[in-house]
Amino acid sequence: MPNASVRADLPEPSADELAHSERLSALIWHAIEAAGGALDFSRYMELALYAPGLGYYSAGAAKFGAAGDFVTAPELGFVFARCLARALAPTLRETRGDILELGPGSGALAADLLAELERLDALPARYLLLERSADLCERQQQRILRDCPRLHARCGWLDAPPAQPWRGALIANEVIDALPVRAFVLRDADVFARAVGVDRDGRFIWREVAADAALRAAAKRIIPDAAALPRPYVSEVCTLLVPWFAEIARTLGTGTAWFIDYGYFRADYYSVQRATGTLRCHWRHRAHDDPLILPGLQDITAHVDFDALTEAGAAAGFAADAVQSQAQFLIRHGLDEVFADAYAQAADEAARYALAQQVKRLTLPGQMGETFKVLRLRRS
């Protein structure tokens, strides 16, 4: 039976955390056995993140903010949400529709967006939060009740995309990076799938198996000139993206879909500079590249191929606007005004300093400003 491996350079999990990880490891071990000793990485990632009651996003531990494993833009403060509200307002005024937020996390974005949209006289008819974790639903409700209780009645929680037609705006902030991906490696003139096995000591290890037709076709489509890349060349592709997008936006009529995430255009994604892929893990604010340890305790992500995301939107009937860096997006949607107003109302010098630091982290190239991008898709 596999054990929950740890690394000396990472914070030590508690005994309860290790026990939780070992329960999920046992589930994954049985899946590996059933697969003949090599489980495709996409299935491993799916179980590690979403196995009911055990996966990283299904269990109850804190994940967002200082007490969790990473910080998203909304967790830094209200600046991001106030600029996003200005971007959403025209759609909401035109459609008099709803907002659907995917993966709402702690509820910070929902609370700040609702408050700012109220100030802009552009409130949605409903604010729908698509969340499958009961624990996170509870946290989101508490956050909204604390920060804007008067608007809680507009909110509704879903565990699946809306079944009935709706219009308005769909928001996905740092959602696509957590979709399971297929990992592959180019060796000589062939492509192999990266899978997960178990060694004699019970640790999860990488295995390479012959790529199936679907993975071969995906690799050929995203890397038409594979001969130009070094060998071995390791990367990943989100083959779920097209069907996932089709399902998530199936009932959205007139409106827009906003995706905010870290990633690259395809030519930069599958380039010589990224010969080891983009898989990244987060555990207590430490980033590393080993997804095979601490299953259920750490986040596992892959950078977004924004060309693939645009293509998935087009396949679902959406037209794409140009992708912007997060810094460009914030500047174009009122960052100067938001900052000036908040700075003038800050209680003291410490609050003004914190505000300035928030803006720097959101916009500087070495922080979130360039790596994070914003894509708007629209359907009319």
ROZA-725693 format. One record per residue: residue in three letters; x, y negated, z negated of N, C-alpha, C, O, CB in turn. Coordinates in steps of 0.2 Angstrom, whole numbers, plus 5000, padded with zeros to 4 digits. Atoms other than C-alpha are relative to their C-alpha. Glycine has a CB too. Layout:
// residues N
ALAXYZXYZXYZXYZXYZ;...
This chain:
// residues 380
MET500450065000500050005000500449945000500949934996499550004994;PRO499550064999500849835005499949964994499449964990499849965006;ASN500150055005501249704992500049935002500249925008500750014995;ALA500150074998501049514992500749975000500949954994499549964996;SER499350025000502849464997500049924998499649895000500350015007;VAL499950075001503549294991500749995002501150035004499949994992;ARG499350024998505149194995500249964994499949924991499949965007;ALA499750035006506349124983500049925001500049894996500750024999;ASP500050084999506248944991499349985000499249925001500349995007;LEU500750035001504348934988499850014993500050054989499550045005;PRO500349995007503348904972499850074999499450105003499549954999;GLU500349935002502949064963499350004998499149964994500450024993;PRO500749995001501149114963499950034993500350064990499650055005;SER500249975007500249154946499950075001499850105007499549964997;ALA500249934999499849334942499350015003499250055006500050024992;ASP500749994997498049304946500049995008499750025012499549954997;GLU499950024993498549224963500350065004500150085009500449945001;LEU499749944997499649374967499550065000499550105005500650024996;ALA500549955000498249494962499549995006499350045009499750014993;HIS500450024995497149404974500350025007500050055011499849935000;SER499749994994498349414988500150085001500150105007500749975000;GLU500049924999498649604985499450035002499450085005500350034993;ARG500649974997496849634987499949995007499650035011499449974996;LEU500050014992496849555004500550045003500350065009500149925001;SER499549964997498449635008499850085001499950115006500750004996;ALA500349934999497549805005499550005006499550055009499750024993;LEU500550004994496149755017500450005006500250035011499549944999;ILE499650014994497449705030500350075002500450095007500549945000;TRP499749944999498349865027499650065003499850095008500350034994;HIS500549954997496849975031499849985007499850025011499350004996;ALA500150024993496549865047500650025004500550045010499949935000;ILE499449984997498349905052500050075002500150105007500649984996;GLU500049934999498150085049499550025006499650065010499850044994;ALA500649994995496450085059500349995007500050015012499449974999;ALA499750034993497449995074500650055002500950035007500249934999;GLY499449964998498750135074500749974998501250005001500050015008;GLY499450025002500050045065500349935002500849905000500650055001;ALA499850074998500149875074499349965001499049985006500450015007;LEU500650044999498749745072500149945003500649905001499749994992;ASP499950064996498649605084500049944995499649944991499549995006;PHE500050065004499149445076499449964999499349944994500649965002;SER500650045000497549355080499550034995499250004991499650005007;ARG500449975005496649485069500349994993499949984988499950085002;TYR499750015007497849475055499949934998499749924992500850015001;MET500250075002497649285055499349994998499249954994500249955006;GLU500750015002495749295055499950034993499550004990499650045006;LEU500149975007495849415040500349964995500049944989500250075000;ALA499650045005497149305031499649944998499649914993500749995002;LEU500450065001496049155033499350004998499049964994500149955006;TYR500850005000494249205034499750074997499150074997499849995007;ALA500349945003494049385026499549984995499749944990500550054998;PRO500550025005492449365016500250014992500450064991499350045001;GLY499849995007492849324998500850004998501049994992499750054997;LEU499349995001494749345000500449965005501049945002500250075002;GLY499650044996495349245015500149934997499849914993499749995007;TYR499850075003496149075012499549955000499449924995500649975005;TYR500650054999494648975018499450034997498949994996499949985007;SER500749975003493349095010500150014992499550014989500050075003;ALA500050005007494049104992500049934997499949885001500750034998;GLY500250075003493848964979500649964998500449914995499750024994;ALA499450045003495648894976500049935004499749935009500650045001;ALA499950064997495948714979500550005006501050035005500249944995;LYS499650004994496648684996500249935003500849925006499750035006;PHE499950074997496548495000500349954994500149964989499449975003;GLY499850065004497448344992500650024995500950084997499449984995;ALA499449995004498748334978500050074997500650104995500149954995;ALA500049945004498148494969500050065005500050125002499450004996;GLY500149944995498048604985500750015003501250015000499549985005;ASP499449984996499248654999500249955005500849955007499950065003;PHE499950054995499148505011499649944999499149954995500050035007;VAL500450065001498448335013499849985007500249975012500449944997;THR500250024994497348285028499949925000499949894995499350045002;ALA500150085000497048105034499549984995499649934992499849985007;PRO500650035004495348085025500350004992500049964988499450045001;GLU499849995007496248145008500549944998500549934992500350074999;LEU499650065002497447995009499749944998499949904994500449995007;GLY500450055002496047875007499549985005499450035009500549934999;PHE500650014996494647785016500249975007499749965011499649954996;VAL499850044994495647695030499850055006499550025011500749995000;PHE500249964995495447845042499350005002499049995007500350074999;ALA500849994999493547865039499749945003499349945007499750024994;ARG500350064998493247685041500149985007499749955011500349944996;CYS499950014993494047675058499650055004499450035009500850015002;LEU500449954996493247835064499249985000498949995005500050074996;ALA500750035000491547755058499949955006499449955009499849974993;ARG500150054995491847615070500050035007499750015012500649955000;ALA500149974994492147735084499450045001499150055007500650055001;LEU500649974999490647835081499349965000498849985003499950054994;ALA500650045001489447695078499649995007499049995007500249934998;PRO500450004993489047665097499650065002499050055004500549985005;THR500449944999488547845099499450004996498850024998500450065000;LEU500649995005487447845084499449955001498949965000500349994993;ARG500550054999486547685088499750015007499150005007500449935001;GLU500349984994486247745106499650064999499050065002500650015005;THR500449945000485647915102499550004994499050044994500450064999;ARG500349995007484947885084500050074998499550104995499249975001;GLY499949935002485548055081500450024994500449984989500350035006;ASP499749975006486548165069500750005001501049995006499750074999;ILE499349985000488348195064500050074998499750094993500449964996;LEU499849935002488948375063500750004999501150005004499750065006;GLU499350005002490548395054500250074999499950114995500249964994;LEU499749945001491548555056500550014995500949964995500250035007;GLY499549995005492548625042500149934996500749904996500750015003;PRO499950065004492248475030500450004994500549944991499349984998;GLY499550005006493548525017499749984994499250014991500549955002;SER500250035007493348425001499449965000499149954995500549974997;GLY500650054999491948315008500249935000499849885000499550014994;ALA499850075001493048165007499849965007499649905006500850005000;LEU500250034994492748125026499349985000499149935002500250045006;ALA500750014999490948145025499749944995499449904997499650064997;ALA500250055005490748035009500249935003499849885003500350014993;ASP499750064998491847895016499749985007499549925008500750005001;LEU500350014993491047905034499349974998499149925001500050065004;LEU500750035001489247885027500049934997499649894999499750054995;ALA500050075003489747735016500149955005499849905005500550004994;GLU499850054995490547645031499550005005499349945007500750025003;LEU500650004995489147695043499449964997499149925001499850065002;GLU500550045003487947615031500249935000499749895002499950034992;ARG499850075000488947455030499949985007499849925008500749994998;LEU500050024993488947455049499350015003499249995009500550045004;ASP500749994998487047485050500050055006499750045011499749945002;ALA499949954995487447645060499950074997500250125000500649995005;LEU500049945003486947785049499650055004499250045008499549994993;PRO500349954996486547955057499350024997499250014991500450065000;ALA500749985003484748025055500250064995499950064989499650035005;ARG499849955004485648175047500750015000501050005005499650075001;TYR499349995000487448215042500050084998499950104992500449964995;LEU500049935001487648405044500750024999501250005003499750045006;LEU499349985001489148495037500050085001499650124997500249994992;LEU500049934999489548665044500650034996501150024997500150015008;GLU499649975005490348765030499850074998499250074995500149954994;ARG500149945002490448945027500250024993500050074990500350055005;SER499849985007491248945010499549974995499449914995500749974999;ALA500550035006490048924995500349964996500149914993499750064997;ASP499750045005491348854984500249935003500149885000500750034999;LEU499950074997491848714997499349965001499349905000500350015007;CYS500750045000489948674999499949974994499749914994499550055002;GLU500150035006489848644981500449944999500249894996500150054994;ARG499650065001491348534981499849945004499849885002500750025002;GLN500250064995490748434996499449974997499349914997499850035007;GLN500650035003489048404987500249964994499949904994499550064998;GLN499850045006489848344971500449945003500349895000500550044996;ARG499750054998490948234981499649945003499649885001500550015006;ILE500550044998489548154990499549974995499449914995499550035006;LEU500450035006488448134974500449954996500149914993499850064996;ARG499650045004489948054966500149935003500149885000500750034998;ASP499850064996490447934980499449965003499449905003500550015005;CYS500650034997488747894988499450034999499150065004500149995008;PRO500649965002487347974979499349985004498950025005499849994993;ARG500650034997486047864988499950035007499450045010500049935001;LEU500049974993486547955005500050085000500050115005500649975003;HIS500049935001486548134998499450035004499450085007500050024993;ALA500649974997484748165005500050005007499750045010499449954998;ARG499949994992485348135023500450065002500450085007500349945002;CYS499549944999486548285021499750065000499250084996500650004995;GLY500249935000486248465025500650045002501050035006499450015006;TRP499549955000487348615024499850065005499350095004500250024994;LEU500149954995487448745038500650054999501150044998499949985007;ASP499549955000488348915039500150025007500550075009499950064996;ALA500049984993488148925058499849945004499549895001499550065002;PRO500250064996487948795072499349995001498950045000500350015007;PRO500750014999486248715074499750045005499950055011499949925001;ALA500349964995485048825082499549965005499449985010499650064996;GLN500450044996483948685088500449955004500949935001499449974996;PRO499650054996484448555101500049944995499649924991499649985006;TRP499950065004485148395093500449955004500749975009500450024993;ARG499650054996486048235099500449964994500249964989499649965004;GLY499650045005487348125091500850025001501050025006499850024993;ALA499249995000489248165086500250064997500050074991500349934998;LEU499749955004490148315082500849984998501149955003500050075005;ILE499450025002491748295072500450064998500150104994500049954994;ALA499649945002493148425070500749974998501149965003500150055005;ASN499350035003494648355059500450064998500250094993499949954995;GLU499649945002496048485058499650064999499650104994500349984994;VAL500449945000494948625063500350055005500450115004499249995002;ILE499749964994495648695080500750034998500850095000500149965006;ASP499449975002497348725072499950064996500450104995500449954996;ALA500249945004496548855061499750055003499550115000499749984993;LEU500349954997495748955074500550065002501150045003499749985007;PRO499549954999496649125076500250005007499949995012499650074999;VAL499750004993497849135090500450075001500550114997500649955000;ARG499749944999498649275099500849985001500949935005499850035007;ALA499350025000500549275097500350055006500250115006500450014993;PHE499649964995501749335111500749985001500949934998499649995007;VAL499350024999503549345116500250025008500050085010500450044995;LEU499749994994504349335133500750035000501150004997500049945005;ARG499449964999505749465136500250025007499850055010500150064995;ASP499949994993506649475152499549985005499349925005500250085001;ALA500650024996505249475165499450034998498950035001500250035007;ASP500649985002503949545154499749964994500149934991500150084998;VAL500350035006502749485140499750064996499450114998499449955003;PHE500349955005502349575124499649974995499749914994500650034997;ALA500450035005501049545111500450014993500750064992499350045000;ARG499749995007501649515093499450024996498949994996500349934998;ALA500549965004500749625081500350004993500949984992499850065002;VAL499849995007500849655062500050074998499550114999499649964995;GLY500049945003501449815054500250004993500249954990500550055004;VAL499850005007502049875037500650045000500750095003499550034996;ASP499449975000503849925033500050054994499450064990500649964999;ARG500049955005504350065021499949974993499750014988500750045000;ASP500150035007504349945006499349964999499249934994500649944999;GLY500750025001502549895009499949925002499549895001499850004993;ARG500050074998502949725017499849995007499950045011500749964999;PHE500350014994502049655032500649985005501049945003499549955001;ILE499550024996503249645047499749995007499250015009500650055000;TRP500250014993503149595065500250065004500750095003500449945003;ARG499849954995503049725079499849975007499449935007499550064998;GLU500150024993503049705098499750065003499950125003500649975003;VAL500349954997501849805108499849975008499949915009499350024997;ALA500250024993501349805127499449955000498949964997499950065004;ALA500550055000500349655131499450035004499550065009500249935003;ASP500649974996498549695137499949955006500249905007499450004996;ALA500150044994497849625153499849924998500049885002499450035005;ALA500350075002496949475144500649964998500649905000499550014995;LEU499550045002498549415136500549995006500849935006500450044994;ARG499650014994499549435152499749955004500149905006500150075004;ALA500350054996498349335161500049934997500149885000499250015002;ALA499950075003498349195148500749975000500749915001499750014992;ALA499350035000500249185147500149985007500549935008500450064998;LYS499850024993500349175166499649935002499949895005499750055005;ARG500350064999499049035166500349944997500349894999499250014998;ILE499750065003499848925153500749995001501049945000499950014992;ILE499350004998501648965158500150025007500350075008500450034995;PRO499949984993501648965177500750015002500850055007499749955005;ASP499350004998503548945178500450034994500850004991500349935002;ALA499749965006504049075164500850015001501150014996499750064999;ALA499349994999505749095172500449954998501049964997500150025008;ALA499650065002506248925167500150004992500549964990499749945002;LEU499950005007506148965149500550054997500650105001499350024996;PRO499549955002507449055138499750064997499150074996500449974994;ARG500249935003507349235132500450024994501050014994500150055005;PRO500849995001506649285120499749934999500049894996499950054994;TYR500450065001505349155120499350024997498950054999499849965007;VAL500549995004504049155107499549955000499749894999500250024992;SER500550055000502349065107499350034998499350094996500049965007;GLU500749975001500449085105499549965004499749915007499949994992;VAL500650024996498849055114499450014996499350074994500050025007;CYS500749995003497049025107499650025005499249985009499849934997;THR500549974995496049145118499349994998498950005002500250075002;LEU500750005003494549115107499749935002499149925001500050014993;LEU500250074999494448925112499449995004498949965002500649965002;VAL500650014995493248935127499350034997498949994996500150035006;PRO500649985003491949045118499849974994499249964992500050084999;TRP500150045006492148955102499749945001499249924998500650004996;PHE500250074998491848785110499350015002498849975001500449975005;ALA500749994997490348855120499550014994498949984995500050065005;GLU500449995005489548915104499949944995499349934993500250064996;ILE500050065005489948765093499649945003499249914999500749984997;ALA500350054997489248645105499450015004499149975008500549965004;ARG500649984996487848745113499449965000499149955005499950074998;THR500650045001486448645106500049925000499549895000499650024994;LEU499950075000487248475107499849975007500149995012500749984998;GLY500250034994486348375120500449935002501049945003499249985000;THR499750074999486748185123500449994994500249994988499549945001;GLY499650015006488248145112500750005002500950015007499850044994;THR499349994999490048155109500350054995500050064990500449934999;ALA499649955004491348275102500749974998501049965003500050075002;TRP499450035002492848215092500450054997500250084992499949944996;PHE499549955003494348325089500649964998501049935002500250055005;ILE499450035003495748265078500550054997500350094993499949944994;ASP499649955002497248375076500749995002500849945006499750075003;TYR499350014998499148395078500150055006499850115005500450024994;GLY499949964995499748465094500349975006500649915005499350035003;TYR499650024994500448445112499650015006499150045006500750035000;PHE500349984993499948435130500450065002500950084999500149945005;ARG499749934999500348605138500750005002501150045000499650035006;ALA499350004997501948555147500549994994501150014994500149945005;ASP499650015006502648495130500050074995500450084992499849944996;TYR500149945005501948645120500450065002500850094998499250025000;TYR499649944998502648785131500749975004500749985010499650045005;SER499450034998504348705133500650034997500650074992500049924999;VAL499449975003506148745130500149984993500450024989500649985004;GLN500050025007506048645114499750044995499850034989499849925000;ARG500549965005504748755106500150085002499650115003499349985001;ALA499949934998505548925110499950054994499950114995500750015002;THR500249955005505048995093499349994998499050014993500449984994;GLY500750005001503248945094499849944995500349904993499750064997;THR500250065004502248825083499650024993499349984990499549955004;LEU500349985006501548935069500349974994500949974993500150084999;ARG499850035006501648845052499550024995498950034995500049925001;CYS500349985006501148895035500149944994500649914994500250074997;HIS500050055005500748785020499850034993499250064993499549945001;TRP500149975006500848835002500349954995500949944994500350074999;ARG499850055005500848704988500449945003501049935000500350034994;HIS499650064996501448565000500750025002501149975003500049944995;ARG499449974997502848675006499850025007499450075007500450054996;ALA500249974993502848705025500650055002501250045000500049945005;HIS499549954998503748855032499750045006499150035008500250054994;ASP500249974994503548975047499950084999500050115004500549995006;ASP500149935001503249145039499250024998499150014993500450034995;PRO500749995001501349195041499950074997499350084995499649995006;LEU500149935002501649375035500150004992500150064989500550045003;ILE500050005008501849325016499449974997499149935001500749974998;LEU500550035004500649275003499350005004499049945004500249934999;PRO500750004997499049325013499449984995499450014990499950075003;GLY500550025004497549235007500249944995499749914993499750054995;LEU499850065004498549104997500349945004500249895002500650024995;GLN499750054996499349005011499649995006499350035009500750015002;ASP500350024993498648915026500450025005501150025005499949925000;ILE499749984994499148975043499749965006499149965007500050085001;THR500350054994499048855058500450015006501050045006500049934998;ALA499650014994499648835076499849945003499249925003499850065005;HIS500250064997499748675085499550015006499450065009500749975003;VAL500649994995498348635097500349985007500749935008499549954998;ASP499950014993498548645116499449955002498949985004500150065004;PHE500650054999497548485120499850015008499249995009500349934999;ASP500349984993497448535139499550064999499050055003500650025005;ALA500549955000496648695134499449984996498850004998500350064995;LEU500650025003495448605122499649965005499049975005500249954994;THR500450044995494948485136499750055005499150045007500549955004;GLU500249954995494748635148499450044997498950055000500550055002;ALA500549965003493648725135499349955000498849975001500250024993;GLY500650055000492548565134499749995007499149995007500349934998;ALA500250004993492448555153499550065001499050055005500549995005;ALA500449944999491848735153499350004997498850034999500450064998;ALA500650015004490448685141499649945002499149934999500150004993;GLY500350064998489948535151500149934997499749894998499250024999;PHE499850075002490848395143500549975004501050005007500350014993;ALA499550044997491848255151500549984995500249964989499749955004;ALA499550025005493448205143500249935001500449915007500650055000;ASP499650065000494148035139500750024999500950074997499749954995;ALA499349995001496048015138500150024993499849994988500449945002;VAL499849985007496848095123500549944997500949915001500450065000;GLN499650065003497547955111500450034994500250084991499649954998;SER499749985006498847975098499649974994499249924995500749964999;GLN500450035006498147945080500149934999499749894997500150044994;ALA499850075001499047785079499649955005499349905003500849985000;GLN500450044995498247715095499350004998499049954999500250035007;PHE500750005002496547775090499849954994499449924995499850074998;LEU500150055006496647685073500049935002499649895000500450024994;ILE499950074999497247525080499449985005499249925004500749995004;ARG500550024995495947525094499350004997498849974999500050055006;HIS500750005004494547555081500149974993499849994988499850074999;GLY500150055005494847415069500550014994500349994989499350014997;LEU499649995005496347465059500249934996500249934990500650045002;ASP499850065003496947285057499449974995499649944990500149955005;GLU500650025003495147235051499950044993499850014988499450005004;VAL500149955006495047385039500549984995500449984989500050075002;PHE499450015004496747355032499949934996500049924990500750005003;ALA500150075003496447165029499549994995499649964990499949955006;ASP500650005005494747185021500250044993500150014988499450035003;ALA499849965006495447325009500549964996500549964990500250075002;TYR499450035004497047225005499749944996499949934991500549985005;ALA500250065004496047065000499650024994499549994989499549965005;GLN500449975006494947174989500350044995500050064990499450035003;ALA499749955004496247274981500149974993500249914992500850015003;ALA500150025007496247264962500749974998500749924994499850064996;ASP499350035002498147234960500550025005500450055010500250034993;GLU499549994996499847254967500150075002500350095007500749974998;ALA499949924999499947444965499550025005499650065009499950034993;ALA500549984996498347464974500149975008500050015012499349974999;ARG499850024993498947354989500650045002500650055008500249934999;TYR499549964998500547454989499850075003500050105008500550014994;ALA500349934998499547624990499749995006499750045010499650024994;LEU500350014994498547555004500549995006500450025011499649935000;ALA499550014995500047505014500450075001500550085007500649954998;GLN499749944999500847675011499550055004499750095008500250034993;GLN500549964996499247755017500049995007500050035012499349994997;VAL500050024993499247655033500750035004500650055009499949935001;LYS499449974997501047705036500050075002500250095007500649984995;ARG500149934999500747885034499650025006499750075010499850044994;LEU500449984995499347885046500249985007500050015012499349964999;THR499850034993500247785060500750015002500850005008499849934999;LEU499350004998502047805059500250065004499950115003500549994994;PRO499849944995502847915073500350064996500150124997500549985005;GLY499749955003503848015060499550034995499650084991500549984996;GLN500549975004502248045050499450035004499550085007499749944995;MET500649974996500448075057499949965007499549995010499450004996;GLY500250054995500447935070500050035007499650025011500449944999;GLU499949984993501148025085499850085001499550105006500749995002;THR500249935000500948215081499350015001499150065004500450044995;PHE500750005000499148195078499749965006499949915007499749984993;LYS500350034994498048165093499250004999498950044995500250035006;VAL500850005000496148115095499850015007500049975012499849934997;LEU500349994994495148185109499349995000498950024995500250075003;ARG500750015000493448125113499750035007499950025012499849925000;LEU500449974995492248225124499349985000499049974994500150085000;ARG500750025001490548175129499650045005499850075010500049925003;ARG500549974996488948255136499449965001499249934996499850074997;SER500650044999487548155144499450035003498950005004500249945004;
